[in-house]
Amino acid sequence: MNESPIDVATYRALQEATGKDFVSELVETFMQEAPGMLADLRDARAKSDADRFRRAAHSLKSNFNTFGAHTLGAMARELEIKGMTDPACNEAALDALEAAYAPAAAALKELGRG
């Protein structure tokens, strides 16, 4: 049995605090914007734009953590903190973040249906 990439308790707490309909709208907006944020992160790195890189990583981190995608939040946080000066912030780190996003997005969609 695979563990969900979303902490369901965090997601449910968000629903209780703000309402299911509002969370559904947030998730929908995030699903529309996240691919662009991921692309922006990669583009900023390619163009050596450290400020844009850090802002994109920060936005992703905040959104991931809000929805309970804590592993993704931690990955984005590492990118935000280390910035582009750390060799660990390479294409492989960005690939790993993008790869981890897909199952988290699917899990968020599934939680939104339930």
N, C-alpha and C positions, 0 to 999 in steps of 0.2 A: 504494500500500500504506500503510495507516494504522499509525502507531507505537502500540504498546500503552501504555495509561496506567499500567501496572505495570512496574517494573524487574524483569525476570525473574530477573536475577542475585541481587538482594536477596531475592526470594521464595524462590528455590532455596536460598540460604544459610540462610534461616530454617528451611526444611524439613530441611536437613542437620543443623542445630544442635539442632532440637527434635523432629524426626520428622514424616513426612507426615501421620499421623493426627492428631497434636496440632495441626498447622497447619490442617488441615481443620476441626477443632473451633473454633479461634480465628477462622477466616474465617466460619464459620457464626454464631458468637456476634456477631461484628462486624456481619455482614449484618442481624442482628436488632436490634442496638442503634444502628447508625449513623443510620437515619432519625429515631429519637428524639433523638439528639444534635444532628442538623441542625435539628430542630424546636425543641429547647431553645435553641440558639444564636439562632434567629430570635425566639423568645418572650422571651428575656432582653433582646435588643435592644429589642423593642417595649415592654418594661416598665422599660427603663433600669436593668437589673440588671447592672452592670459586672462584678461578681465572677463571677456565673453565666455571663455571656458569655465571660469570659476562661477559665474552667474548661472550658466546652464546647469552645471553640476549641483549648485545649491538649489535651484528650482526643482530639479529631479529628486534630490534628496528629500526636500520638504514634502513634495507630493507623494512619493513612495511611502514615507513614514506616516503621513496622514491616513492613508488607506490600509496600513498594516503590512506593507511590503518591506519589512525591516531589513531583509538581506539586501535588497536592491538599494534601500536607503543607506545602508552601510557602505555599499560599493560606491555609490555616488558621493558619499561623504569623503571617502578616501581620495577620490578624484578631486574634490573641492579643496581638501586640505593640502594635498601634495602638489596640486597644480600641474603645470606642464613641465616644470623643472625636474621633477622626479622621473627617473627612467621607468618606474613602475606604471606611469601614466602613458602607456604605449597603446598601440593598436589592439593588442591582445586584451588589455583592460577594457577598452571600449567595446570590443567584440563580446566579451564576457557579460558586460552590462546589457547590451542589446539582446543577447541570447537569453539572459535571465528575465528580461522584460516580457517576452512572448508568453511564457506560462503564467506570469503574474497578471498580465492583461486578460488572459482567458479565465483565470480564477476570479478576477474582479467582475467580469461579465457574468459569470455563473452565480456569484453571490448576489448580484443585482437582480437576477431572475428569481431568486429564492426568498 
